[in-house]
């Protein structure tokens, strides 16, 4: 039988390997949090926490070591660059039965990178340390999501939503931890604490059994994955989402300041924006799996696009009020995008699909931030936020047009039953 999304269903029977039928049965009860799943969620939060901490301390690093703004930008870009490459070219090894091994190696790289920051003084040392941290993070993310998808396929939406909640929570706590430790104990303190935390993270990961490759011997290529209409749809949806994410990161504080918002209010809105994502993301993943991810993002991305448009024409109080609705919509979009990629990927390319999603998200957000800042400076808020909203809706329309997928998870569920 042929699937309109990705072709033949041959070779889709997949479990976590060996005696995983029994393990899957316990993990398939997705209403309870198993040790292995909790370990994956905590590792996700820890990696995001490290990223958020380093991002917050870039200004302190610049002042302490006398770097230029451009040099600090290179440090930040180094992690983005290696993270994108890692997700694009190394995720495939997680699909070949080495998911847990990739996590361990990724943690090792991240630990080494963080430890190097403890002693770095020269620009090249900081750049290399960020390259290692980005490389490790890029290896870990797709591997984690592959194990989550195959470990409890009946509840993949809920579990991907939970992972999103931990991811966002870690990123939110990172700046608080980094700034607090640096203020009290000095600039090196956050890197010391994170080095120890990363090193200890290898212990719980060691208790997770490796995921075995698909029963199929086929090893698809990334460009083959990109030819699938369902994958094109999922990635167009992701582009729509990350357009506004990049814009938000680059312009939110500037937008509010230009509307005479005090610094404390800007900080509060940034914190409150993330709260709905932590609370509602698990629910968003559940709904995406039950009703279909494209059906969910059709609503959530439309709401996000309307909110984005409103930022260009609204007074301060309305901008802040609408941002709360926007945050709830994003809490449904983030896990829905991951579910869309999961059910669009052949079972032998689950990690590759997730890596592709992560890499494209990073690139679109970075490009959106760069272009958005320039357009905002040249033409003002109405032009940039209106243009972003239009682009978001165009990508969403493209996603709806290309969505033709028979869920690969149906075969995975049958194999785990």
N, C-alpha and C positions, 0 to 999 in steps of 0.2 A: 504494500500500500504506500502511496506517495503522499508526502506532506507538502502543501503549498508553500510552507515557510522555508524548509531546508532540504527537501528531497526525501530520499528513502529513510525509513525508520529502522533499517537494519542496524544491529549492533547497539541499540539504545539501552538494552538491559544493563542496569548499573546499580551496584551497591557499593558500600565502603570497603568491600573486599573481605575474603575469608569468611569469618563467622558474623559478618556485619548484619545478616538478616535479624539476628537476635538483638544486636545493638540498635539497629534501625528501629526495631519495634518499640524499644524504650524511648528512643529519641523522637520517634514519630508522635508520641504523646506530647505534642508541642506546647501544651498548656503548662507543663512544668519545665523548669530550667535545669538541665543536666549539667554535670561537672564539666564535660567537654565543651558544651555550648557556652557556658558561663566563662570558661577560659578564653574562648575565641572573642567573646564580647569585651572582656577586660583587656585583652591584648589590643583590640581595636581602639579602645579608649586611651590606652597608654601611648600608642603611637600618635594619636591625635593630640594628646596632651603635650608630648614632646614637640610636635610641630608648632602648636600654639605658643609654647614657652619661648622657643627660639625666635619666632616671628616677633614677639613682643620685645625681645631684648636687642633687636638689631640696632635701634637708636643708641642704646648703651654701649654696644660693641663699637659703633662708629666713634662715639665720644671718647671711650677709653683708649682706643688704639690709634686714633687720629685718621681714620679712613674717610674718604670722600663719600658723598651720597651715592655716586655712581658705583663705587666699590662695594658698598653695602647692597646695592641693587644686584650686583653680580653674585654676592653671597646668597641672596634670596633666590635668584634665578637658578643657581647651581642645583639646589635641591629640587626645584620644579623640573629642570631638564633631566636629571638622572631618574626622577620618579616616573616621568613620562616614558623614557626609554625602557626602564625596568618593566613597567606594566605592558608595554607593547611587545617586547622581545623575550621576556623571561617567564611570563605567565604560562606559556605552553608546557613548561616542565611540571607544573602542578597538575596538568591534565594527563600526564604520563605516569602518575603514581607517586609523585614526589611532593605533594602538597605540604605535608608536615615538615619535610626536609627543607623546603623553600622557606617556610616560616622560621625554622631554626637558623638557617643561613642569613635570612633577612634580619633577624634579631641580632645576630652576631655583627653584621655590618653596621646596623643602627647603634649598637653598643659601642663599637669601635669609633664610629663617627662622633658620638656624644662624648666619649672619653677624650678624643682629640681636642674637642672644644675646651676641655678643662685646662689644657696646656697651650692652646694656640695663641700666638702673638702676631704672626705675619699673615698678610692677606691670603696668600696661597694656602696656608694651613686652614684658615676658616673656610675657604672655598672647597678644599678637599674634604673637610669634615662634613660640610653640607651635602656634597656629592654622595658620600657614603650613607648619610642619613636618608637621603631621598632614594638611593638605590635599595636600601633595606626596606623602607616603607613600601616601595613599589613591588617588591617581591612578596611581602606579607599580605597585602590587601586582596589580590585575586585568589591567593591560596586559601585564605580564610573563607571567602565567599563560596568557593567551590565546595569546601567541606560542609559549610552551612547548607548549601543547596542539596547535596547528596545525602547528608546525614538524616534530614527530616523533610523529605520532599512534600509531604502533605501539608506542612506548615512553613514552607519556604517564605511565604509572604510575611508572616508574623515574625519569623526569625531574622529576615533581612531588615524588617522594620526595627526590631530590637537592636540590631547591629548599628543601624543609622542613629538610633537614640544614643547609644554609647559613643559613637563617633563624634556626634555633635557635643555631647556632654564633655568629652575629653578636650575638645578644642576650646570650649568655653572656660574650663577650669585651668587650662594651660597658661594663659596670660596671668591669671590670678596667682597661680603657684610660682611662675617664673618671676614676676615682678615682686612678689612678697619675699621670696628667698633672696633675690638680689638686693632688695632694700635692706634686709636685716643682716644677712651674712656675706654679702658681696656678690659680684658678677659671676664668679665661678660656681657658687653654691648650687644654682639650678641644674647646671650640667653634671655636677657630682651626684646629686640626688637622682637625676634621670639615668645616669650611667648605671648606678646600682639597681634601679628599678628595671631597666632593660635587661641587665644581666640575670636578675632573678626571674624574669618572665620566661626564660628558657625552661625552667623547671616544670610549670604546669603544661606547657606546650609538649614537653616530652611524654606526657601521659595520654596524649591524643593519638589515636592510631592513624597511620597514613592512609590517604584515599588511593585506591588502586585505579589504574586506567580503565577506560571503557572496554567492554568485551570486544569492541571493534578494533581492528588493527590499523584503521585509517587514521592518519594524522593530518587533519586539514590545515590549510594555511589561512592567515589572517585575511588575505584578499578574497579567499573563497567565502569566508564568513561575511565579508562586506557585500558580497553579491546577493545575499539572501534578502528578499523584500522585508521580512519581519525584522531582521537586524537593522536594516536601513531605517525602518520606522522607529525602532527603539532608540537609535542614535540621534535621529532628528528630534525626537522628544527630549533627549538629554541635552542637545544643543540649545533648544528653546529654554530649558531650565537654567543652564549654566550661563547663558547670556545675561540674565538678570542677576545671577550670583556674582559674576565678575563686576557688573555695574554697581551692585550694592557695596561690595568691598571697597571699590575705588572712590565712590561718590557719596556714600551715605553721610559720613561725618561732615563733609564739605557742604552737602545740600542743607543739612540742618543748621550748620553754622551760618550759612548765607541767609537763613530764615531767622537769624538772631537767637538760636537755641543755645543755652549755656552748656558748658562742657559736661556737667554732671548729667544733664538730660540726654546728651548724646550717648554717654556711657550706659545709662539706664535702658535706652531704647535698643542698643546693641545686645544687651543681656536679655531683655524681654523678648526680642525677636527669636532667639534660639530656644526659649522655653517651650513653645508649642511643638517644636520639632522633637524635643526629648519626650514629651508627653504623648503626642499623637502619631509618631512614626510607626510604632508597632501596629496600631489600628490601620494606618494607611497601607501597610504591607498586606495585612489580612484582607482588606477590601480589594486591593489590586489583584490578589490571587483569586478571590471569589468572583469578582465581576469583570475582570480583565484589566490589565494595566493601561491600555490605551483609552478605555472608557473612563478610567479614573483620571488620567492626566488631561483628558479632553476638558474636564471640569476644572481641575486644579490649576492647569497652566492658563486657562482662560481667565480665571480669577487673578492669577499672578500678573498676567499681561495688563488687565484693567487696573490693578493696583499700581503697576509700574507707570502706566500712563498718567495716573492721578498724581504721582509725585512731581510731575512737571507742571502742574497747573493748580495745585491745592495749597491752602495755607498750612502753617506748621501743625496746628492741632489735628487737622484732617490727615496730614501725612502720617503722623504718629498712630492715629486710630486705624487707618487703612493698613499700616505695616503689620498690625496684629493679625488681621485677616489674611494678609499675604503669608505670614509665617505659618499659619494653619494649613494653607494650600500647599506650601513647600513641604510640610510634614507628610503629605500624601504623595507628592510628586517624587521625592527622593527614593523611597523604597519601591514605588511603582516602576520607576526607570530600571532599577536593578532586577525586579521581577520580569519586566519586559525582555531584558537582555537574557535572563536565565532561560525563559521559555522559547526564545528565538535561537538559542545556540544548540548545535548538536551536542549530545552528551560528552563526546570526546573533546569538546572545545569550550566547556563551561568556564574555565578559568581565563582562557583567551578572550572570551566575550566580556567578562567582567573587567579584565585588564584594559581592553579596548574602550570600554565605557569610562573607566577612570582616567585614562590618558587623554581621551577627547574632552572630557570634562575639564581637566586641568588646562589644556591648551585653549579651549573656548573661553574659560573664565579669565585667563591671563590676557588674551587678545581683547576681550570685551572691556577689561579694566583699562588697558592702555588706550584703546580707541575712545572709550567713553570719557576718560579724563580730558583728552585733547578736544573732543567735540563740545563737552561741557564748558571748557574754558573759552572756546571760540564762539559758540552759538547759544549757550545758555541751557537751562534745565529743560525747558519745554521741548526743544528739538531733540535732545539726546534721549529723554525718557519716552517720547512719542515714537521715535525711530526704533528704540529697543522693543517697545510693546508690539509694534507692527512686525518686526522680525520674529519675535516669539510666536505670534499667531500664524505667520507664514510657515514656520518650521512645524508647528502643531498640525496645520492642514496637510503638510507633506507627510507627517507621521501617520495621520489617519488614512491617507490615501494608500500608503505602502503597507499597512498592517494586514498581512495574510500569514497567519501562523497556526499550525497545529501544535499545541503545547508539548514540548519535549518532556515536560515533567510528568505527563500522563504515563509515559513509558517507564520513567524512573519510579513512580509510585507503584506501578504494576510489579516491577522487579523487587521492590522492598516489601510488598504485601506478603 
